[in-house]
């Protein structure tokens, strides 16, 4: 591929990616996303997704590890990296009495760019999802005031938060790096509730709409220590943390009484109307750490532990059905022969891993756990340093016991890591 064609490919990727960015890209189907800020998006790399989500101690010049900004010092001094990913979620909902079919939602996963400034400083910026909300729940009750009247109560929601960030890392000592991500958190989360009597078209029903609009600065920090040994072995220790912070938000609430149904409704009166109430959302302390042990260009194994203090979460002074959470991840990768002349499969990278987490959802005092296994593949593109990556994750969240809900899911993540020379001027003899 000539230099001209490489720039054309880069331009094509950027244009096609940003032309598809819109709020509609935030799609999910999870009743648990009704609580807190929705379903948190903790992993922003196809590379680490195939290894159970490990990230705190990953240092690879061909990939951008936003989960630990200290890793930005691993970029090659003459190269830049563009990483774009797409996520497709297949979700099945189960109760003790019923099992639904799989639903599918596909959305943009991330757009990341990273490059070196000097030998001791790296820079990255991009756009990533922070949380996603999407659900619709209906319940009926026929015992209202000992009558035969049926009341239907429906809950629905959509939206999510995104984060545009710029981050930098610095080599403070020979083997020690520190970094930070300075992000702007933005987006809308809309939640609806409707209480109506379907059998009586003349009765008055109630509908409530709650909107939260977020626009605020958000910070996280990272540290990494890497030690090289003989025979191309190396050990990396990493940690990432977010300090507690109150982010700015606006709250709008509208409660109305109406009659009719569908598109034919008549508003009776407005019970409550709060317009653009300013307030704060408390974001908690999070601390995580991990390690990787590597033989260069052959294999890698690693593990992570992440803890988040969501018990103190409050939105406009009100708590929610969430509590402290943690996640344990383990995974690795193997490349048979990265410089093989024949046998393309020998140059491919094979990844696998798993994670177990206690999510921040705490419904009726019951913690919602999540377990998943993952596999991944890295396909090097011939005559370039670009890699096409694929990861598949299968897992379940929650339980059907105690009248709860279980989510079975398959997550397909596909991305391209475009790595080429940066500020490189060819010389003529």
Secondary structure in CASP SS format (residue, H / E / C, confidence):
PFRMAT SS
TARGET T0000
AUTHOR 0000-0000-0000
METHOD secondary structure of the structure
MODEL  1
X C 1.00
X C 1.00
X H 1.00
X H 1.00
X H 1.00
X H 1.00
X H 1.00
X H 1.00
X H 1.00
X H 1.00
X H 1.00
X H 1.00
X H 1.00
X H 1.00
X H 1.00
X H 1.00
X H 1.00
X H 1.00
X C 1.00
X C 1.00
X C 1.00
X C 1.00
X H 1.00
X H 1.00
X H 1.00
X C 1.00
X C 1.00
X C 1.00
X C 1.00
X C 1.00
X H 1.00
X H 1.00
X H 1.00
X H 1.00
X C 1.00
X C 1.00
X C 1.00
X C 1.00
X E 1.00
X E 1.00
X C 1.00
X C 1.00
X C 1.00
X C 1.00
X C 1.00
X H 1.00
X H 1.00
X H 1.00
X H 1.00
X C 1.00
X C 1.00
X C 1.00
X C 1.00
X C 1.00
X C 1.00
X C 1.00
X C 1.00
X C 1.00
X C 1.00
X C 1.00
X C 1.00
X C 1.00
X C 1.00
X C 1.00
X C 1.00
X C 1.00
X C 1.00
X C 1.00
X H 1.00
X H 1.00
X H 1.00
X H 1.00
X H 1.00
X H 1.00
X C 1.00
X C 1.00
X C 1.00
X C 1.00
X E 1.00
X E 1.00
X E 1.00
X E 1.00
X E 1.00
X E 1.00
X E 1.00
X E 1.00
X E 1.00
X E 1.00
X E 1.00
X E 1.00
X E 1.00
X E 1.00
X E 1.00
X E 1.00
X C 1.00
X C 1.00
X C 1.00
X C 1.00
X E 1.00
X C 1.00
X C 1.00
X C 1.00
X E 1.00
X E 1.00
X E 1.00
X E 1.00
X E 1.00
X E 1.00
X E 1.00
X E 1.00
X E 1.00
X E 1.00
X E 1.00
X E 1.00
X E 1.00
X E 1.00
X E 1.00
X E 1.00
X C 1.00
X C 1.00
X E 1.00
X E 1.00
X E 1.00
X E 1.00
X E 1.00
X E 1.00
X E 1.00
X E 1.00
X E 1.00
X E 1.00
X E 1.00
X E 1.00
X E 1.00
X E 1.00
X E 1.00
X E 1.00
X E 1.00
X E 1.00
X E 1.00
X E 1.00
X E 1.00
X C 1.00
X C 1.00
X H 1.00
X H 1.00
X H 1.00
X C 1.00
X C 1.00
X C 1.00
X C 1.00
X E 1.00
X E 1.00
X E 1.00
X E 1.00
X E 1.00
X E 1.00
X E 1.00
X E 1.00
X E 1.00
X E 1.00
X E 1.00
X E 1.00
X E 1.00
X E 1.00
X E 1.00
X E 1.00
X E 1.00
X E 1.00
X E 1.00
X E 1.00
X E 1.00
X C 1.00
X C 1.00
X C 1.00
X C 1.00
X E 1.00
X E 1.00
X E 1.00
X E 1.00
X E 1.00
X E 1.00
X E 1.00
X E 1.00
X E 1.00
X E 1.00
X E 1.00
X E 1.00
X E 1.00
X E 1.00
X E 1.00
X E 1.00
X E 1.00
X E 1.00
X E 1.00
X E 1.00
X E 1.00
X C 1.00
X C 1.00
X C 1.00
X C 1.00
X C 1.00
X C 1.00
X C 1.00
X C 1.00
X E 1.00
X E 1.00
X E 1.00
X E 1.00
X E 1.00
X E 1.00
X E 1.00
X E 1.00
X E 1.00
X E 1.00
X E 1.00
X E 1.00
X E 1.00
X E 1.00
X E 1.00
X E 1.00
X E 1.00
X E 1.00
X E 1.00
X E 1.00
X E 1.00
X E 1.00
X E 1.00
X E 1.00
X C 1.00
X H 1.00
X H 1.00
X H 1.00
X E 1.00
X E 1.00
X E 1.00
X E 1.00
X E 1.00
X E 1.00
X E 1.00
X E 1.00
X E 1.00
X E 1.00
X C 1.00
X C 1.00
X E 1.00
X E 1.00
X E 1.00
X E 1.00
X E 1.00
X E 1.00
X E 1.00
X E 1.00
X E 1.00
X E 1.00
X E 1.00
X E 1.00
X E 1.00
X E 1.00
X E 1.00
X E 1.00
X E 1.00
X C 1.00
X C 1.00
X E 1.00
X E 1.00
X E 1.00
X E 1.00
X E 1.00
X E 1.00
X E 1.00
X E 1.00
X E 1.00
X E 1.00
X E 1.00
X E 1.00
X E 1.00
X E 1.00
X E 1.00
X E 1.00
X E 1.00
X E 1.00
X E 1.00
X E 1.00
X C 1.00
X C 1.00
X E 1.00
X E 1.00
X E 1.00
X E 1.00
X E 1.00
X E 1.00
X E 1.00
X E 1.00
X E 1.00
X E 1.00
X C 1.00
X C 1.00
X C 1.00
X E 1.00
X E 1.00
X E 1.00
X E 1.00
X E 1.00
X E 1.00
X E 1.00
X E 1.00
X E 1.00
X E 1.00
X C 1.00
X H 1.00
X H 1.00
X H 1.00
X C 1.00
X C 1.00
X E 1.00
X C 1.00
X C 1.00
X E 1.00
X C 1.00
X C 1.00
X C 1.00
X E 1.00
X C 1.00
X C 1.00
X E 1.00
X E 1.00
X E 1.00
X E 1.00
X E 1.00
X E 1.00
X E 1.00
X E 1.00
X E 1.00
X E 1.00
X E 1.00
X C 1.00
X C 1.00
X C 1.00
X C 1.00
X C 1.00
X C 1.00
X C 1.00
X C 1.00
X H 1.00
X H 1.00
X H 1.00
X H 1.00
X C 1.00
X E 1.00
X E 1.00
X E 1.00
X E 1.00
X E 1.00
X E 1.00
X E 1.00
X E 1.00
X E 1.00
X E 1.00
X E 1.00
X E 1.00
X E 1.00
X E 1.00
X E 1.00
X C 1.00
X C 1.00
X E 1.00
X E 1.00
X E 1.00
X E 1.00
X E 1.00
X E 1.00
X E 1.00
X E 1.00
X E 1.00
X E 1.00
X E 1.00
X E 1.00
X E 1.00
X E 1.00
X E 1.00
X C 1.00
X C 1.00
X C 1.00
X C 1.00
X C 1.00
X C 1.00
X E 1.00
X E 1.00
X E 1.00
X E 1.00
X E 1.00
X E 1.00
X E 1.00
X E 1.00
X E 1.00
X E 1.00
X E 1.00
X E 1.00
X C 1.00
X C 1.00
X H 1.00
X H 1.00
X H 1.00
X C 1.00
X C 1.00
X E 1.00
X E 1.00
X E 1.00
X E 1.00
X E 1.00
X E 1.00
X E 1.00
X E 1.00
X E 1.00
X E 1.00
X E 1.00
X E 1.00
X E 1.00
X E 1.00
X E 1.00
X E 1.00
X C 1.00
X C 1.00
X C 1.00
X C 1.00
X C 1.00
X C 1.00
X C 1.00
X C 1.00
END
